[in-house]
Amino acid sequence: MTQNLFHPAVDTPPTSGEPRLRQAFNSRSISAGVVAALFGCTGPALVVINAAEAGRLSNAQTVAWLFAIYVLGGLISLFLALRYRQPICGAYTIPGAAILSASLTVIPFSDALGAFIMSGLLVFVLGVTGLIGRLMHWLPMSIVMAMIAGAMIRFATGAVDAVVSAPLMAGAAALSFFLITRFSRSVPPVLVAGVVGLVLAYALGQLQPADVDIAWVMPVLTMPTFSIDAFLAITIPLTALVIGAENAQATGVLMTEGYRPPVNAMTVISGIGGVLAGLLGGHNANIAGPMTAICSSEQAGDDPRLRYGAALVNGVLFALFGLFAGLAVPFILAFPKALIVVVAGLAMIGVLLGALQQAFQKGGDCQIGAFVALAVAMSQFTLLGISSPFWALLFGVAVSWLLGELRRERTT
């Protein structure tokens, strides 16, 4: 089973030898990898820190948490990108960190760690048994793509809000992106946008180290314990988020860009990452939807076979951030949020266009179900601690089933 599970599942030419690996590192892939890493190491890191503060964790426990999810997330990126030559990125579930802000106020951190480990085990079992692969094969592609578009559209709307809130810095970054796209194919537009934005941020005095109460200390391990309350409140929602949000998003965006992602292997790795992260003091390290979207987009290069270089860059930066989290957090958070948001939104344009085109192509199946999935994924709807992408898939399939769209699709 293991041999089949981790067999490459993408139709790409042989990538034997170092030359192909060197070709994967070019200006476009490097810039996309840096953007993905900056996105993952800024706002999401603050979400984790806020959750740690809600649970009254010590600085050493907080550093251990960041170490676990960023180092393991980086290693996941490196392993999967090298193994499959696909831009598959590892990180952690950001919504999962958000729900922990509430859970850790009533559940001891040691019980939470036990819940993280149990979540990793559940994800691992789902991957080894092949259930997730069969489910993704069964799900109507139009509904999956609509969910991707709905979940990722907030990057586009966030970019607009960023330009409104910081018109000079974010507006100049966006303008430079479109000008480079129009007049040059050799220069990465997303890199130019980032550089222009940083120069203006510096000139405007907006690059200030964040005032974060986290010191340079050695991480400390906490012994996990297990309880039914933590299983129900943390394990179940985290498992659903890893499978129904992060892995599903990453799988969908990879399909949008023409890859055949190794769904079962991605699930198994997410399970292993969840168990190891729990043992080290953090919540699930798994496949990352947003970072995979950035690294698999056309901004990472014209040749899809070489875009895995962006995932490698992202993986290295993630691992370094985790290793030096105590020192790096204040400086990473110094980057203006508006700049990070607008650059990430610009990098998502190709992914969004592809997802929308595949979801709502003329004459396609499950169109109403796809529209429901789009609307739910765009909303802020949560239920049982599980965010909207999971429910978008569920409600979209349910509506298509009620309308008979699923039956029509299966018979065509």
Backbone torsions as a table, in degrees:
resi	resn	phi	psi	omega
1	MET	NA	-41.3	-177.5
2	THR	-62.8	-37.8	-178.3
3	GLN	-64.5	-44.0	178.2
4	ASN	-69.0	-37.6	-175.4
5	LEU	-61.7	-39.1	-175.4
6	PHE	-105.2	17.6	175.4
7	HIS	-73.6	135.6	179.7
8	PRO	-53.8	138.0	-174.6
9	ALA	-124.4	39.4	179.5
10	VAL	-136.0	140.2	-179.8
11	ASP	-85.1	81.7	176.8
12	THR	-125.6	154.1	179.5
13	PRO	-66.3	160.7	-179.9
14	PRO	-54.8	139.6	-179.9
15	THR	-117.5	37.6	-177.4
16	SER	-72.4	144.3	174.8
17	GLY	90.5	160.5	-177.1
18	GLU	-70.6	-30.3	-178.2
19	PRO	-55.1	-43.1	-179.3
20	ARG	-63.0	-39.4	178.9
21	LEU	-65.6	-39.6	177.6
22	ARG	-63.8	-38.1	-179.9
23	GLN	-65.5	-25.9	-179.6
24	ALA	-70.3	-17.5	177.7
25	PHE	-99.4	97.3	177.5
26	ASN	-132.9	176.7	-174.2
27	SER	-59.6	-36.8	-178.1
28	ARG	-72.6	-47.1	-178.4
29	SER	-66.2	-38.3	179.6
30	ILE	-65.7	-44.1	-179.3
31	SER	-65.2	-40.9	178.1
32	ALA	-64.8	-39.8	177.8
33	GLY	-64.2	-38.2	178.2
34	VAL	-66.7	-42.8	178.7
35	VAL	-61.1	-44.7	179.0
36	ALA	-61.1	-41.2	-179.7
37	ALA	-67.7	-42.2	178.1
38	LEU	-61.8	-40.4	177.5
39	PHE	-60.9	-45.3	-176.3
40	GLY	-75.7	-20.9	-175.7
41	CYS	-101.7	3.0	-179.1
42	THR	-105.3	-93.9	-178.2
43	GLY	-55.0	-48.3	179.5
44	PRO	-58.4	-36.4	178.0
45	ALA	-63.9	-36.6	178.3
46	LEU	-67.5	-33.4	175.9
47	VAL	-61.7	-43.4	178.4
48	VAL	-64.2	-44.2	179.8
49	ILE	-61.9	-40.6	177.7
50	ASN	-63.2	-40.3	178.3
51	ALA	-64.5	-40.0	178.7
52	ALA	-64.7	-39.3	178.0
53	GLU	-66.4	-37.2	178.1
54	ALA	-63.8	-34.4	178.2
55	GLY	-87.3	4.8	179.3
56	ARG	55.3	43.9	178.0
57	LEU	-78.4	153.1	175.5
58	SER	-75.3	166.1	176.5
59	ASN	-58.1	-39.9	-179.6
60	ALA	-64.6	-38.6	177.8
61	GLN	-68.9	-38.2	178.6
62	THR	-65.1	-43.8	177.9
63	VAL	-63.1	-39.4	177.3
64	ALA	-62.2	-40.0	178.4
65	TRP	-61.4	-50.2	-180.0
66	LEU	-63.5	-40.9	177.6
67	PHE	-57.7	-46.6	-175.6
68	ALA	-62.1	-50.7	-172.3
69	ILE	-77.3	-32.6	-178.0
70	TYR	-82.6	-42.1	178.5
71	VAL	-66.4	-47.1	179.0
72	LEU	-66.0	-39.0	176.2
73	GLY	-60.5	-42.3	177.4
74	GLY	-63.9	-40.6	178.5
75	LEU	-66.0	-35.4	176.0
76	ILE	-61.6	-44.5	177.6
77	SER	-58.8	-47.6	-177.2
78	LEU	-63.7	-44.5	-177.8
79	PHE	-65.1	-51.3	-174.9
80	LEU	-69.8	-38.2	179.1
81	ALA	-64.3	-42.2	179.6
82	LEU	-73.8	-35.5	-176.8
83	ARG	-72.3	-41.2	-173.2
84	TYR	-111.8	-4.9	-178.2
85	ARG	54.6	41.0	176.2
86	GLN	-128.1	149.4	-177.8
87	PRO	-79.5	64.9	-179.8
88	ILE	-96.1	121.6	-176.0
89	CYS	-107.6	143.5	173.9
90	GLY	-105.5	150.9	174.5
91	ALA	-164.7	-115.9	178.9
92	TYR	-161.2	166.3	-179.9
93	THR	-81.0	113.0	-179.8
94	ILE	-66.7	-45.4	174.7
95	PRO	-59.0	-32.6	177.3
96	GLY	-62.4	-40.6	176.8
97	ALA	-65.6	-35.1	-179.1
98	ALA	-66.0	-43.5	-178.8
99	ILE	-69.5	-20.7	178.7
100	LEU	-71.6	-20.6	177.0
101	SER	-59.8	-34.0	177.2
102	ALA	-85.7	-40.4	-175.3
103	SER	-65.4	-39.1	-174.8
104	LEU	-72.6	-9.0	175.6
105	THR	-77.0	-19.1	-177.7
106	VAL	-123.4	-15.6	-178.2
107	ILE	-112.2	127.9	178.3
108	PRO	-57.4	145.8	-177.0
109	PHE	-61.4	-34.6	179.1
110	SER	-64.4	-38.2	175.2
111	ASP	-66.0	-37.3	178.2
112	ALA	-62.7	-40.4	178.1
113	LEU	-62.6	-40.6	175.5
114	GLY	-61.2	-37.9	177.7
115	ALA	-66.8	-37.0	176.8
116	PHE	-61.6	-43.6	-179.5
117	ILE	-64.1	-42.7	178.8
118	MET	-64.4	-37.0	176.8
119	SER	-63.4	-43.3	177.6
120	GLY	-60.7	-39.9	178.9
121	LEU	-64.9	-41.3	178.5
122	LEU	-62.6	-45.0	179.5
123	VAL	-62.5	-41.5	179.2
124	PHE	-59.7	-46.2	-179.9
125	VAL	-62.2	-42.0	179.3
126	LEU	-62.6	-33.6	178.2
127	GLY	-76.0	-44.1	-178.1
128	VAL	-64.7	-38.3	-179.3
129	THR	-75.1	-12.6	179.8
130	GLY	80.1	7.4	-177.5
131	LEU	-63.3	-39.4	-178.2
132	ILE	-68.5	-40.1	177.5
133	GLY	-60.3	-43.2	178.8
134	ARG	-66.9	-37.3	179.2
135	LEU	-65.4	-44.6	179.3
136	MET	-65.2	-32.4	176.7
137	HIS	-69.0	-32.7	-177.9
138	TRP	-80.0	-33.6	-176.1
139	LEU	-61.3	133.7	176.4
140	PRO	-59.3	130.3	-175.8
141	MET	-63.4	-32.8	179.5
142	SER	-63.5	-36.8	179.0
143	ILE	-71.5	-40.8	177.8
144	VAL	-61.3	-45.1	-178.6
145	MET	-67.7	-35.4	176.7
146	ALA	-65.2	-39.7	176.1
147	MET	-61.4	-43.5	178.5
148	ILE	-59.3	-47.2	-179.5
149	ALA	-61.7	-43.4	-179.8
150	GLY	-66.2	-40.4	-179.4
151	ALA	-70.7	-33.7	-176.2
152	MET	-91.0	-13.3	-176.0
153	ILE	-63.7	-24.7	179.4
154	ARG	-64.8	-21.9	174.2
155	PHE	-67.1	-40.0	179.3
156	ALA	-69.3	-46.9	179.4
157	THR	-67.3	-33.7	176.2
158	GLY	-64.2	-36.2	177.3
159	ALA	-63.9	-40.3	177.4
160	VAL	-62.9	-45.9	178.6
161	ASP	-61.2	-35.5	179.7
162	ALA	-65.6	-40.6	178.3
163	VAL	-65.4	-37.3	178.4
164	VAL	-66.2	-41.8	-176.5
165	SER	-77.9	-29.6	-179.9
166	ALA	-136.0	70.9	-171.2
167	PRO	-61.2	-35.6	-177.6
168	LEU	-72.1	-52.5	-176.3
169	MET	-71.7	-58.1	-177.4
170	ALA	-68.7	-37.2	178.9
171	GLY	-64.3	-41.2	178.0
172	ALA	-66.3	-38.2	177.5
173	ALA	-62.0	-44.8	179.6
174	ALA	-65.3	-43.0	-180.0
175	LEU	-62.4	-43.6	179.5
176	SER	-64.0	-35.8	177.6
177	PHE	-59.1	-48.7	-176.7
178	PHE	-71.7	-34.2	178.3
179	LEU	-66.7	-43.1	178.7
180	ILE	-66.2	-39.4	177.0
181	THR	-59.5	-37.3	-177.5
182	ARG	-76.3	-38.1	-168.3
183	PHE	-112.0	-7.7	-178.3
184	SER	-145.0	134.7	174.7
185	ARG	-104.1	-8.6	-175.4
186	SER	-93.3	-19.3	-177.5
187	VAL	-105.4	129.5	179.9
188	PRO	-66.7	117.8	-178.8
189	PRO	-59.6	-38.1	-176.6
190	VAL	-68.9	-31.0	177.1
191	LEU	-69.0	-44.7	178.9
192	VAL	-61.4	-43.4	179.3
193	ALA	-59.6	-42.7	179.5
194	GLY	-65.3	-43.2	-179.3
195	VAL	-65.3	-46.3	178.7
196	VAL	-59.2	-44.4	179.7
197	GLY	-63.6	-41.1	179.4
198	LEU	-65.3	-40.4	179.5
199	VAL	-62.1	-44.7	180.0
200	LEU	-68.9	-37.6	177.7
201	ALA	-61.0	-41.4	178.1
202	TYR	-65.5	-43.9	-179.3
203	ALA	-63.7	-32.8	-178.7
204	LEU	-88.6	0.9	179.2
205	GLY	71.7	29.2	-176.8
206	GLN	-99.5	5.5	176.2
207	LEU	-98.8	89.1	-178.5
208	GLN	-123.4	128.7	176.8
209	PRO	-55.5	137.2	-176.7
210	ALA	-73.3	147.5	177.5
211	ASP	-89.1	84.7	-176.9
212	VAL	-114.0	131.5	-178.4
213	ASP	-82.3	73.4	177.2
214	ILE	-144.2	124.5	-173.5
215	ALA	-104.3	165.3	176.4
216	TRP	-79.6	95.6	178.8
217	VAL	-131.5	160.5	175.6
218	MET	-74.9	138.7	178.2
219	PRO	-64.5	147.9	178.8
220	VAL	-120.1	137.7	-179.0
221	LEU	-86.8	142.2	177.2
222	THR	-114.2	131.6	-179.2
223	MET	-71.1	122.4	-179.7
224	PRO	-72.7	146.8	171.8
225	THR	-126.8	167.8	-172.7
226	PHE	-128.2	139.4	178.4
227	SER	-149.7	154.0	177.9
228	ILE	-64.9	-40.9	-179.3
229	ASP	-58.5	-45.4	-179.7
230	ALA	-67.2	-35.9	178.4
231	PHE	-60.8	-46.2	-177.3
232	LEU	-72.7	-39.2	-174.2
233	ALA	-83.9	-26.5	-173.9
234	ILE	-120.8	-50.7	-173.8
235	THR	-59.5	-50.6	-176.6
236	ILE	-63.2	-51.3	177.8
237	PRO	-60.8	-40.8	-179.5
238	LEU	-63.5	-41.7	179.5
239	THR	-61.7	-44.4	178.9
240	ALA	-63.5	-37.7	179.4
241	LEU	-67.6	-43.5	-180.0
242	VAL	-61.5	-44.4	-177.2
243	ILE	-80.3	-50.9	-171.0
244	GLY	-85.1	-16.7	-179.9
245	ALA	-112.2	-66.7	-173.0
246	GLU	-66.6	-57.3	-177.7
247	ASN	-64.1	-40.0	-179.6
248	ALA	-65.4	-41.4	177.9
249	GLN	-63.8	-47.1	-179.5
250	ALA	-61.2	-43.3	178.3
251	THR	-61.5	-43.3	-178.7
252	GLY	-64.4	-44.5	-178.7
253	VAL	-68.7	-34.5	176.5
254	LEU	-64.5	-41.8	176.5
255	MET	-63.3	-38.4	178.5
256	THR	-58.1	-36.8	-178.9
257	GLU	-89.1	7.5	173.4
258	GLY	92.7	9.6	177.6
259	TYR	-87.7	160.7	169.8
260	ARG	-113.2	87.5	-172.6
261	PRO	-67.5	145.7	177.3
262	PRO	-79.0	82.7	-169.5
263	VAL	-58.8	-49.1	-177.6
264	ASN	-63.5	-42.9	179.4
265	ALA	-64.4	-38.7	176.8
266	MET	-61.8	-37.8	179.2
267	THR	-69.5	-43.7	178.5
268	VAL	-60.0	-46.0	-180.0
269	ILE	-62.6	-38.9	177.3
270	SER	-63.8	-35.7	176.9
271	GLY	-66.8	-45.4	178.1
272	ILE	-62.3	-42.2	178.0
273	GLY	-61.3	-37.0	178.5
274	GLY	-65.4	-43.0	179.6
275	VAL	-65.2	-48.5	-178.3
276	LEU	-64.7	-39.9	179.2
277	ALA	-63.3	-40.9	177.1
278	GLY	-61.7	-39.7	178.9
279	LEU	-67.3	-30.1	-178.7
280	LEU	-89.7	-9.2	176.4
281	GLY	110.0	18.8	-179.8
282	GLY	-134.6	170.3	177.8
283	HIS	-86.8	-177.2	-164.6
284	ASN	-52.9	124.8	167.1
285	ALA	-93.6	124.0	-170.5
286	ASN	-153.3	-174.8	175.9
287	ILE	-65.5	140.1	-176.7
288	ALA	-109.0	122.6	179.4
289	GLY	-66.5	-57.2	-176.3
290	PRO	-61.0	-44.1	-179.0
291	MET	-66.7	-37.1	175.5
292	THR	-63.3	-38.5	179.2
293	ALA	-62.6	-43.7	179.9
294	ILE	-65.5	-44.5	-175.7
295	CYS	-75.4	-19.8	179.1
296	SER	-96.9	-3.3	-177.6
297	SER	-75.2	169.7	179.7
298	GLU	-65.8	-17.2	176.6
299	GLN	-67.0	-17.4	178.0
300	ALA	-87.2	2.0	177.1
301	GLY	136.9	153.7	179.4
302	ASP	-73.2	-29.4	-178.0
303	ASP	-94.9	108.9	-178.7
304	PRO	-59.2	-25.0	-178.0
305	ARG	-68.4	-18.5	-176.2
306	LEU	-108.5	0.8	-176.7
307	ARG	-71.7	-12.7	178.7
308	TYR	-64.3	-17.1	174.5
309	GLY	-59.6	-34.0	177.8
310	ALA	-64.4	-39.4	177.9
311	ALA	-66.3	-35.7	177.7
312	LEU	-65.7	-43.9	177.5
313	VAL	-61.5	-46.3	178.6
314	ASN	-59.0	-41.9	-179.5
315	GLY	-63.0	-43.6	179.5
316	VAL	-63.3	-45.4	-178.9
317	LEU	-66.4	-37.7	176.8
318	PHE	-61.8	-46.8	-178.9
319	ALA	-63.2	-41.6	178.3
320	LEU	-64.3	-39.7	177.8
321	PHE	-61.7	-42.4	178.8
322	GLY	-65.7	-38.6	-179.7
323	LEU	-66.0	-35.5	-176.6
324	PHE	-117.7	36.2	-174.2
325	ALA	-57.5	-42.5	-177.3
326	GLY	-59.3	-33.4	178.8
327	LEU	-90.5	-33.5	-169.6
328	ALA	-80.6	-32.2	-172.1
329	VAL	-53.8	-51.8	-177.5
330	PRO	-59.8	-34.3	-177.0
331	PHE	-80.7	-36.4	177.0
332	ILE	-64.4	-40.3	-179.7
333	LEU	-73.5	-4.3	176.4
334	ALA	-72.4	-21.5	179.5
335	PHE	-64.8	131.7	179.6
336	PRO	-59.3	133.3	-178.6
337	LYS	-59.6	-39.5	-177.9
338	ALA	-60.6	-37.0	-179.9
339	LEU	-68.6	-45.4	179.0
340	ILE	-60.9	-43.3	-177.0
341	VAL	-66.3	-43.6	-177.2
342	VAL	-69.6	-39.0	179.0
343	VAL	-67.5	-42.3	177.1
344	ALA	-62.8	-40.3	178.4
345	GLY	-63.6	-41.1	178.1
346	LEU	-64.2	-37.7	179.7
347	ALA	-67.7	-20.4	-176.6
348	MET	-88.1	-5.2	-172.1
349	ILE	-56.6	-48.1	-178.4
350	GLY	-63.2	-41.0	179.2
351	VAL	-63.1	-44.5	-179.5
352	LEU	-63.7	-43.6	179.3
353	LEU	-62.0	-45.2	179.4
354	GLY	-62.4	-42.3	-179.5
355	ALA	-65.4	-43.8	179.9
356	LEU	-65.1	-40.5	179.9
357	GLN	-64.8	-40.1	179.3
358	GLN	-74.7	-30.3	-178.7
359	ALA	-74.1	-36.4	-171.8
360	PHE	-125.8	38.0	176.0
361	GLN	-67.6	145.0	-175.8
362	LYS	-60.5	128.9	-179.4
363	GLY	83.1	5.5	-179.2
364	GLY	-72.8	165.5	-179.4
365	ASP	-91.5	162.8	175.1
366	CYS	54.5	40.0	-175.8
367	GLN	-68.3	-41.2	179.3
368	ILE	-69.3	-42.3	175.5
369	GLY	-60.1	-38.4	178.1
370	ALA	-65.3	-39.5	178.7
371	PHE	-64.9	-41.0	176.7
372	VAL	-61.5	-43.6	178.3
373	ALA	-61.1	-41.1	178.2
374	LEU	-61.4	-47.5	-177.1
375	ALA	-64.6	-43.6	-179.1
376	VAL	-66.3	-42.9	-179.1
377	ALA	-65.7	-29.8	178.6
378	MET	-75.8	-18.9	-176.4
379	SER	-81.7	175.6	175.7
380	GLN	-100.5	22.8	-175.2
381	PHE	-65.5	130.7	173.2
382	THR	-135.7	149.7	178.5
383	LEU	-150.8	131.9	-179.8
384	LEU	59.4	29.6	179.9
385	GLY	77.8	8.3	-176.9
386	ILE	-108.7	131.6	-173.6
387	SER	-82.1	177.2	-166.3
388	SER	-63.8	-34.0	-177.9
389	PRO	-56.6	-41.2	178.2
390	PHE	-61.6	-46.8	-178.3
391	TRP	-70.1	-27.1	176.8
392	ALA	-61.6	-45.0	176.6
393	LEU	-62.5	-45.8	-176.6
394	LEU	-64.2	-49.4	-178.1
395	PHE	-68.9	-36.7	178.5
396	GLY	-63.0	-44.4	177.1
397	VAL	-65.2	-41.1	-179.0
398	ALA	-61.7	-43.6	179.9
399	VAL	-66.7	-42.6	177.6
400	SER	-62.6	-36.5	177.4
401	TRP	-66.8	-43.7	179.5
402	LEU	-62.3	-35.8	-177.8
403	LEU	-87.7	-2.7	-179.5
404	GLY	79.5	10.9	-179.8
405	GLU	-69.5	-34.6	179.5
406	LEU	-64.2	-41.2	-179.4
407	ARG	-64.9	-41.1	178.7
408	ARG	-63.4	-39.7	-179.7
409	GLU	-64.8	-41.1	-176.7
410	ARG	-69.3	-24.7	-178.0
411	THR	-93.4	-6.8	179.6
412	THR	-89.9	NA	NA
